[in-house]
Amino acid sequence: MAKYDLKTVAVIGLGYVGLPLAVRAKEKGYEVIGFDIDEEKIKLLKKGQNLFKKDTFLKENLLKYPFKATNNASDIAQADIHIICVPTPVDHLHHPDLGPVIGASETVATHCKKGALIVLESTVNPYVSEEVVRPIFEKHGFVVGKNIFISHCPERINPGDPKWDVTNIPRVVGSFDKKGLEMSLQFYRSIIDAEIRPMRSIREAEATKILENSFRNINIAFVNEIAMSFDALGIDVKDVIDGAATKPFAFMKHYPSCGVGGHCIPVDPHYLVERAKESGFNHGFLKYAMETNEGMPAYTVERLQDALNEKRIAMKDTVVGVLGLSYKANIDDLRESPSFKIIEHLKEHKCKVETFDPHVKRQSTMKSLEAILKKSQALILATDHKEFKDALTPALLKKYDIKAIIDGKNCLDKELFSKEKSFIYRGIGR
């Protein structure tokens, strides 16, 4: 494989994906320019402030490996590699919104030099590189495979994970041509201490990430449906899953919960569903899985309603404390968090809602666990933060006269909490 002279990297979008990537590239000896349209973010980065305090890699390396942060697009003009790391959200109807990818591609195409490598890391459905990104560069006079090279290396990031980060998660990469693929492999192999697998086409690279997240969405939906079934049957789903997991092959543990959050699992399958529809295929199975997962916040509130009914307490005007706003334990990431859907459903039932998240205090209505316990009559544990698991006990709930608790993450000791008769404990499938 030929050796390419790649010295300067421009990272477009300094979020959960782009910021660690920029720092890692700087650590590995590249000149790095980080571009973002958010002026406030750029100001904070210029001051050396870590935007994602739960990211262990950034905590240890952001100040060690400073890069140029800018919101001036002309600053990226001399980069050899441009890596696009912008969000790919869905709208309120779950239709894909490729606006950020289009905007970032236009910015790069307007300012990049001939011979540069463009890598899209944003998660997209198959054909986006062909039907959306490539035409933008061709419109600006570039010829793909001759004086511009376009690849796709779908991001893989797991916020808050102390083991897997930007340095060691294996990646896949696909390109439009051999040279673009070789340039991409050279770059990623120089910064990541893990396998970088070349794909036969850029379309296959796009499909890989969509498959990963659709797989998880479907398996989570299956255990969520089983959980609802087992609630009706009086069977503890967590105990059954742990029992099934003793089989040493052909079973993979997934657990039910009050909903699916984050930017990938609840979002990416929609991209596949919509693009497949354009090609005449209906993803009925995948759509049903997404509907099941999207229905879990409402089901969680139904569990609370049933518990309060047993206590002969009406939902209307009951003060319900929602414990946790982030979508995942021990981080402050609010993207697609089911907590907000739970809050909506509670308000539809005319409940009075209070919230507390020790990692997102700025958006909590209460400033401490004690404060929300004092004010609440019932609780929904929506995020399994360590602070909640360590502090919540049957005695504490009894002390504050809590009448019901729904353990939306099945993270509390069911046997222990069920013994206390002053309140009702319910999980999801237990």
Secondary structure, DSSP 8 states (H G I E B T S, - for coil): -------EEEEE--STTHHHHHHHHHHTT-EEEEE-S-HHHHHHHHTT--S-TT-HHHHHHTTTS--EEES-GGGGTT-SEEEE-----B-TT--B--HHHHHHHHHHHHH--TT-EEEE-S---TTHIIIIIHHHHHHTT--BTTTBEEEE------TT-SS--TTT--EEEEESSHHHHHHHHHHHHHH-SS-EEE-SSHHHHHHHHHHHHHHHHHHHHHHHHHHHHHHHHT--HHHHHHHHTTSSSS-------S---SSSTTTHHHHHHHHHHHTT---HHHHHHHHHHHTHHHHHHHHHHHHHHHTT--STT-EEEEE--SSSTTS---TT-HHHHHHHHHHHTT-EEEEE-TT-GGG-SSSSHHHHHHH-SEEEE-S--HHHHHH--HHHHHHTT--EEEETT--S-HHHHHH-SSSEEEES--
